[in-house]
Amino acid sequence: MPGSVQRPLKLVGLLGRDGMLLEANEFSLSLVGVSKSHVMERPFWDTPWWSHSRTMQELLYASVQRAASGSYVHFQATHPTPSGELRIIDFALTPIVDHHGEVISLLPVGCDITEDALRSGERDELLSTGLHNHVKSEARPPLCMTMCAWCQCLRDVRGGWHPMDPVVAHYPKLRLSHGICPSCVASNFPGMTFAS
């Protein structure tokens, strides 16, 4: 597995187009207290990250279908720990395409934002209203936005990339997760394409 899938503090995996889990990093496995053999080659929505909530499973299943058809998907989710605590996860599902533009696999990435939500006082509101229904708007940005690790542009909820400075100036307490924009994929990883 490429080194990026083993980066700490991010929940990172690899799915087939059909949503079967092909790989998961150690941080992801330790969060829910399972071994790789317990979750590999299973539908992602039937794994311990999602099986605590039928609503979360249905949301993920629909998201896999959207991502398999080429759409980037982003939402807040919950994942249970072995002790039963629900962790708040900023979750994204990115299609990976071949040189013909066909989706060949899916990249699930999660950022545990529980402590940030606790500090900002949003945790109880998010858990009580249902994270999957949490509306993002221009007045209230997502809890965590994706920043390109190369050019430092930020991805908005519609999938567009923008210079960081004006966004951070408007939302000084914005929390960031890392990803890579299509321009930087093209210039830094020739031959590999992520669907936008």
Phi and psi in degrees as GROMACS dihedral restraints (atoms count N, CA, C in turn):
[ dihedral_restraints ]
;  ai    aj    ak    al  type     phi  dphi    fc
    3     4     5     6     1   -58.2    20    10
    4     5     6     7     1   152.2    20    10
    6     7     8     9     1   -56.9    20    10
    7     8     9    10     1   -30.2    20    10
    9    10    11    12     1   -63.3    20    10
   10    11    12    13     1   -26.3    20    10
   12    13    14    15     1   -75.8    20    10
   13    14    15    16     1   -15.6    20    10
   15    16    17    18     1  -102.1    20    10
   16    17    18    19     1    10.6    20    10
   18    19    20    21     1   -62.5    20    10
   19    20    21    22     1   136.6    20    10
   21    22    23    24     1   -72.5    20    10
   22    23    24    25     1   159.5    20    10
   24    25    26    27     1    70.2    20    10
   25    26    27    28     1     5.4    20    10
   27    28    29    30     1  -121.4    20    10
   28    29    30    31     1   140.2    20    10
   30    31    32    33     1   -89.0    20    10
   31    32    33    34     1   112.3    20    10
   33    34    35    36     1  -131.6    20    10
   34    35    36    37     1   141.3    20    10
   36    37    38    39     1  -148.7    20    10
   37    38    39    40     1  -168.8    20    10
   39    40    41    42     1  -144.5    20    10
   40    41    42    43     1   130.4    20    10
   42    43    44    45     1  -118.6    20    10
   43    44    45    46     1   150.7    20    10
   45    46    47    48     1   -73.4    20    10
   46    47    48    49     1   169.2    20    10
   48    49    50    51     1   -57.8    20    10
   49    50    51    52     1   -28.3    20    10
   51    52    53    54     1   -83.5    20    10
   52    53    54    55     1     0.2    20    10
   54    55    56    57     1    89.3    20    10
   55    56    57    58     1     5.5    20    10
   57    58    59    60     1   -73.7    20    10
   58    59    60    61     1   133.8    20    10
   60    61    62    63     1   -76.0    20    10
   61    62    63    64     1   121.4    20    10
   63    64    65    66     1  -104.1    20    10
   64    65    66    67     1   -27.5    20    10
   66    67    68    69     1  -157.8    20    10
   67    68    69    70     1   149.1    20    10
   69    70    71    72     1  -147.9    20    10
   70    71    72    73     1   139.9    20    10
   72    73    74    75     1   -78.3    20    10
   73    74    75    76     1   167.3    20    10
   75    76    77    78     1   -63.2    20    10
   76    77    78    79     1   -36.5    20    10
   78    79    80    81     1   -61.6    20    10
   79    80    81    82     1   -42.3    20    10
   81    82    83    84     1   -60.7    20    10
   82    83    84    85     1   -46.0    20    10
   84    85    86    87     1   -65.2    20    10
   85    86    87    88     1   -41.8    20    10
   87    88    89    90     1   -69.2    20    10
   88    89    90    91     1   -30.1    20    10
   90    91    92    93     1   -58.9    20    10
   91    92    93    94     1   -41.5    20    10
   93    94    95    96     1  -103.4    20    10
   94    95    96    97     1     1.5    20    10
   96    97    98    99     1    69.7    20    10
   97    98    99   100     1    44.0    20    10
   99   100   101   102     1  -129.0    20    10
  100   101   102   103     1   163.6    20    10
  102   103   104   105     1   -97.4    20    10
  103   104   105   106     1   162.8    20    10
  105   106   107   108     1   -57.4    20    10
  106   107   108   109     1   -41.3    20    10
  108   109   110   111     1   -62.5    20    10
  109   110   111   112     1   -23.3    20    10
  111   112   113   114     1   -75.9    20    10
  112   113   114   115     1   -24.0    20    10
  114   115   116   117     1  -121.0    20    10
  115   116   117   118     1   -18.3    20    10
  117   118   119   120     1   -65.3    20    10
  118   119   120   121     1   146.0    20    10
  120   121   122   123     1    61.9    20    10
  121   122   123   124     1    27.9    20    10
  123   124   125   126     1  -115.6    20    10
  124   125   126   127     1   153.1    20    10
  126   127   128   129     1   -58.3    20    10
  127   128   129   130     1   132.0    20    10
  129   130   131   132     1   -56.4    20    10
  130   131   132   133     1   -37.4    20    10
  132   133   134   135     1   -70.4    20    10
  133   134   135   136     1   -12.9    20    10
  135   136   137   138     1   -99.8    20    10
  136   137   138   139     1    12.0    20    10
  138   139   140   141     1   -94.5    20    10
  139   140   141   142     1   165.6    20    10
  141   142   143   144     1   -59.9    20    10
  142   143   144   145     1   -20.5    20    10
  144   145   146   147     1   -65.7    20    10
  145   146   147   148     1   -27.0    20    10
  147   148   149   150     1  -120.3    20    10
  148   149   150   151     1   -19.3    20    10
  150   151   152   153     1   -70.5    20    10
  151   152   153   154     1    -6.8    20    10
  153   154   155   156     1   -75.5    20    10
  154   155   156   157     1   -14.2    20    10
  156   157   158   159     1  -144.0    20    10
  157   158   159   160     1   118.0    20    10
  159   160   161   162     1   -60.6    20    10
  160   161   162   163     1   -37.3    20    10
  162   163   164   165     1   -63.3    20    10
  163   164   165   166     1   -44.0    20    10
  165   166   167   168     1   -63.4    20    10
  166   167   168   169     1   -40.7    20    10
  168   169   170   171     1   -61.9    20    10
  169   170   171   172     1   -43.7    20    10
  171   172   173   174     1   -66.3    20    10
  172   173   174   175     1   -40.0    20    10
  174   175   176   177     1   -62.7    20    10
  175   176   177   178     1   -45.2    20    10
  177   178   179   180     1   -65.2    20    10
  178   179   180   181     1   -43.2    20    10
  180   181   182   183     1   -57.1    20    10
  181   182   183   184     1   -47.6    20    10
  183   184   185   186     1   -63.7    20    10
  184   185   186   187     1   -36.9    20    10
  186   187   188   189     1   -67.3    20    10
  187   188   189   190     1   -38.0    20    10
  189   190   191   192     1   -62.7    20    10
  190   191   192   193     1   -41.9    20    10
  192   193   194   195     1   -61.6    20    10
  193   194   195   196     1   -43.1    20    10
  195   196   197   198     1   -64.9    20    10
  196   197   198   199     1   -45.1    20    10
  198   199   200   201     1   -66.2    20    10
  199   200   201   202     1   -37.4    20    10
  201   202   203   204     1   -64.4    20    10
  202   203   204   205     1   -22.7    20    10
  204   205   206   207     1   -94.9    20    10
  205   206   207   208     1     6.6    20    10
  207   208   209   210     1   109.1    20    10
  208   209   210   211     1     3.3    20    10
  210   211   212   213     1   -94.4    20    10
  211   212   213   214     1   143.2    20    10
  213   214   215   216     1   -80.6    20    10
  214   215   216   217     1   134.5    20    10
  216   217   218   219     1  -123.3    20    10
  217   218   219   220     1   138.3    20    10
  219   220   221   222     1  -144.8    20    10
  220   221   222   223     1   129.6    20    10
  222   223   224   225     1  -160.7    20    10
  223   224   225   226     1   167.2    20    10
  225   226   227   228     1   -91.6    20    10
  226   227   228   229     1   139.5    20    10
  228   229   230   231     1  -134.2    20    10
  229   230   231   232     1   176.7    20    10
  231   232   233   234     1  -125.3    20    10
  232   233   234   235     1   145.9    20    10
  234   235   236   237     1  -131.6    20    10
  235   236   237   238     1   134.2    20    10
  237   238   239   240     1   -85.3    20    10
  238   239   240   241     1   144.8    20    10
  240   241   242   243     1   -88.5    20    10
  241   242   243   244     1   169.2    20    10
  243   244   245   246     1   -57.9    20    10
  244   245   246   247     1   -25.7    20    10
  246   247   248   249     1   -83.2    20    10
  247   248   249   250     1    -5.5    20    10
  249   250   251   252     1    97.1    20    10
  250   251   252   253     1    -3.5    20    10
  252   253   254   255     1   -69.5    20    10
  253   254   255   256     1   138.4    20    10
  255   256   257   258     1   -91.7    20    10
  256   257   258   259     1   124.9    20    10
  258   259   260   261     1   -98.3    20    10
  259   260   261   262     1   141.5    20    10
  261   262   263   264     1   -90.4    20    10
  262   263   264   265     1   125.8    20    10
  264   265   266   267     1  -121.0    20    10
  265   266   267   268     1   127.2    20    10
  267   268   269   270     1   -85.7    20    10
  268   269   270   271     1   112.4    20    10
  270   271   272   273     1  -115.4    20    10
  271   272   273   274     1   138.8    20    10
  273   274   275   276     1  -136.4    20    10
  274   275   276   277     1   146.3    20    10
  276   277   278   279     1  -127.3    20    10
  277   278   279   280     1   114.8    20    10
  279   280   281   282     1  -113.1    20    10
  280   281   282   283     1   128.3    20    10
  282   283   284   285     1   -72.4    20    10
  283   284   285   286     1   140.5    20    10
  285   286   287   288     1  -108.9    20    10
  286   287   288   289     1   127.4    20    10
  288   289   290   291     1  -116.1    20    10
  289   290   291   292     1   156.3    20    10
  291   292   293   294     1   -85.4    20    10
  292   293   294   295     1  -175.3    20    10
  294   295   296   297     1   -68.1    20    10
  295   296   297   298     1   -11.4    20    10
  297   298   299   300     1   -93.4    20    10
  298   299   300   301     1    -2.5    20    10
  300   301   302   303     1    85.9    20    10
  301   302   303   304     1     9.2    20    10
  303   304   305   306     1   -86.4    20    10
  304   305   306   307     1   134.1    20    10
  306   307   308   309     1   -67.9    20    10
  307   308   309   310     1   125.1    20    10
  309   310   311   312     1  -111.4    20    10
  310   311   312   313     1   -23.9    20    10
  312   313   314   315     1  -162.3    20    10
  313   314   315   316     1   175.1    20    10
  315   316   317   318     1  -127.5    20    10
  316   317   318   319     1   142.0    20    10
  318   319   320   321     1  -111.6    20    10
  319   320   321   322     1   102.1    20    10
  321   322   323   324     1   -86.3    20    10
  322   323   324   325     1   131.5    20    10
  324   325   326   327     1  -134.9    20    10
  325   326   327   328     1   132.3    20    10
  327   328   329   330     1  -127.4    20    10
  328   329   330   331     1   148.1    20    10
  330   331   332   333     1  -123.7    20    10
  331   332   333   334     1   119.6    20    10
  333   334   335   336     1   -73.6    20    10
  334   335   336   337     1   112.3    20    10
  336   337   338   339     1  -112.4    20    10
  337   338   339   340     1    18.1    20    10
  339   340   341   342     1   -57.5    20    10
  340   341   342   343     1   -49.2    20    10
  342   343   344   345     1   -63.5    20    10
  343   344   345   346     1   -40.4    20    10
  345   346   347   348     1   -62.2    20    10
  346   347   348   349     1   -40.8    20    10
  348   349   350   351     1   -66.7    20    10
  349   350   351   352     1   -36.9    20    10
  351   352   353   354     1   -63.9    20    10
  352   353   354   355     1   -45.9    20    10
  354   355   356   357     1   -63.1    20    10
  355   356   357   358     1   -36.7    20    10
  357   358   359   360     1   -86.2    20    10
  358   359   360   361     1    -4.4    20    10
  360   361   362   363     1    77.6    20    10
  361   362   363   364     1    12.0    20    10
  363   364   365   366     1   -93.4    20    10
  364   365   366   367     1   -11.8    20    10
  366   367   368   369     1   -58.2    20    10
  367   368   369   370     1   -52.4    20    10
  369   370   371   372     1   -62.9    20    10
  370   371   372   373     1   -40.6    20    10
  372   373   374   375     1   -61.7    20    10
  373   374   375   376     1   -44.4    20    10
  375   376   377   378     1   -65.7    20    10
  376   377   378   379     1   -43.3    20    10
  378   379   380   381     1   -69.0    20    10
  379   380   381   382     1   -34.4    20    10
  381   382   383   384     1   -78.1    20    10
  382   383   384   385     1   -30.3    20    10
  384   385   386   387     1   -90.8    20    10
  385   386   387   388     1   -10.1    20    10
  387   388   389   390     1    88.6    20    10
  388   389   390   391     1   110.6    20    10
  390   391   392   393     1   -59.2    20    10
  391   392   393   394     1   -36.7    20    10
  393   394   395   396     1   -67.3    20    10
  394   395   396   397     1   -16.6    20    10
  396   397   398   399     1  -101.9    20    10
  397   398   399   400     1     2.9    20    10
  399   400   401   402     1   -64.9    20    10
  400   401   402   403     1   117.9    20    10
  402   403   404   405     1   -86.1    20    10
  403   404   405   406     1   130.4    20    10
  405   406   407   408     1   -99.9    20    10
  406   407   408   409     1   137.6    20    10
  408   409   410   411     1  -141.2    20    10
  409   410   411   412     1   172.6    20    10
  411   412   413   414     1   -62.8    20    10
  412   413   414   415     1   -33.6    20    10
  414   415   416   417     1   -73.7    20    10
  415   416   417   418     1   -27.3    20    10
  417   418   419   420     1  -133.6    20    10
  418   419   420   421     1    99.8    20    10
  420   421   422   423     1   -70.7    20    10
  421   422   423   424     1   166.7    20    10
  423   424   425   426     1   -58.4    20    10
  424   425   426   427     1   157.2    20    10
  426   427   428   429     1   -60.5    20    10
  427   428   429   430     1   -30.3    20    10
  429   430   431   432     1  -144.6    20    10
  430   431   432   433     1   124.1    20    10
  432   433   434   435     1  -107.4    20    10
  433   434   435   436     1   153.2    20    10
  435   436   437   438     1   -85.4    20    10
  436   437   438   439     1   130.3    20    10
  438   439   440   441     1  -114.5    20    10
  439   440   441   442     1   134.5    20    10
  441   442   443   444     1   -65.3    20    10
  442   443   444   445     1   126.3    20    10
  444   445   446   447     1   -67.7    20    10
  445   446   447   448     1   -17.7    20    10
  447   448   449   450     1   -96.5    20    10
  448   449   450   451     1   -55.1    20    10
  450   451   452   453     1  -101.0    20    10
  451   452   453   454     1    -4.4    20    10
  453   454   455   456     1    62.8    20    10
  454   455   456   457     1    23.4    20    10
  456   457   458   459     1   -77.6    20    10
  457   458   459   460     1   155.1    20    10
  459   460   461   462     1  -107.1    20    10
  460   461   462   463     1   143.1    20    10
  462   463   464   465     1   -94.5    20    10
  463   464   465   466     1   128.3    20    10
  465   466   467   468     1   -85.6    20    10
  466   467   468   469     1   175.4    20    10
  468   469   470   471     1   -68.1    20    10
  469   470   471   472     1   -13.7    20    10
  471   472   473   474     1   -95.6    20    10
  472   473   474   475     1    -1.3    20    10
  474   475   476   477     1    96.9    20    10
  475   476   477   478     1     0.0    20    10
  477   478   479   480     1   -81.2    20    10
  478   479   480   481     1   153.1    20    10
  480   481   482   483     1  -110.7    20    10
  481   482   483   484     1   136.3    20    10
  483   484   485   486     1  -137.2    20    10
  484   485   486   487     1   151.1    20    10
  486   487   488   489     1   -56.8    20    10
  487   488   489   490     1   142.8    20    10
  489   490   491   492     1   -69.6    20    10
  490   491   492   493     1   -40.5    20    10
  492   493   494   495     1   -51.7    20    10
  493   494   495   496     1   -50.7    20    10
  495   496   497   498     1   -65.2    20    10
  496   497   498   499     1   -34.8    20    10
  498   499   500   501     1   -68.8    20    10
  499   500   501   502     1   -47.2    20    10
  501   502   503   504     1   -65.6    20    10
  502   503   504   505     1   -34.6    20    10
  504   505   506   507     1   -64.3    20    10
  505   506   507   508     1   -36.2    20    10
  507   508   509   510     1   -78.7    20    10
  508   509   510   511     1   -33.9    20    10
  510   511   512   513     1  -125.2    20    10
  511   512   513   514     1    78.8    20    10
  513   514   515   516     1   -63.9    20    10
  514   515   516   517     1   -21.1    20    10
  516   517   518   519     1   -98.8    20    10
  517   518   519   520     1    16.1    20    10
  519   520   521   522     1   -63.2    20    10
  520   521   522   523     1   134.8    20    10
  522   523   524   525     1  -100.5    20    10
  523   524   525   526     1   145.9    20    10
  525   526   527   528     1  -121.4    20    10
  526   527   528   529     1   144.9    20    10
  528   529   530   531     1  -117.3    20    10
  529   530   531   532     1   161.1    20    10
  531   532   533   534     1  -108.0    20    10
  532   533   534   535     1   144.2    20    10
  534   535   536   537     1  -151.1    20    10
  535   536   537   538     1  -153.8    20    10
  537   538   539   540     1  -148.3    20    10
  538   539   540   541     1   134.7    20    10
  540   541   542   543     1   -82.7    20    10
  541   542   543   544     1   159.9    20    10
  543   544   545   546     1   -57.4    20    10
  544   545   546   547     1   -37.1    20    10
  546   547   548   549     1   -63.2    20    10
  547   548   549   550     1   -42.0    20    10
  549   550   551   552     1   -74.0    20    10
  550   551   552   553     1   -30.9    20    10
  552   553   554   555     1   -60.2    20    10
  553   554   555   556     1   -48.2    20    10
  555   556   557   558     1   -61.4    20    10
  556   557   558   559     1   -42.3    20    10
  558   559   560   561     1   -82.2    20    10
  559   560   561   562     1   -29.3    20    10
  561   562   563   564     1  -101.6    20    10
  562   563   564   565     1   -20.5    20    10
  564   565   566   567     1  -133.5    20    10
  565   566   567   568     1    66.1    20    10
  567   568   569   570     1   -56.8    20    10
  568   569   570   571     1   138.1    20    10
  570   571   572   573     1    92.6    20    10
  571   572   573   574     1   -16.1    20    10
  573   574   575   576     1  -110.0    20    10
  574   575   576   577     1   135.7    20    10
  576   577   578   579     1  -131.8    20    10
  577   578   579   580     1   135.1    20    10
  579   580   581   582     1  -106.2    20    10
  580   581   582   583     1   132.7    20    10
  582   583   584   585     1   -66.7    20    10
  583   584   585   586     1   146.1    20    10
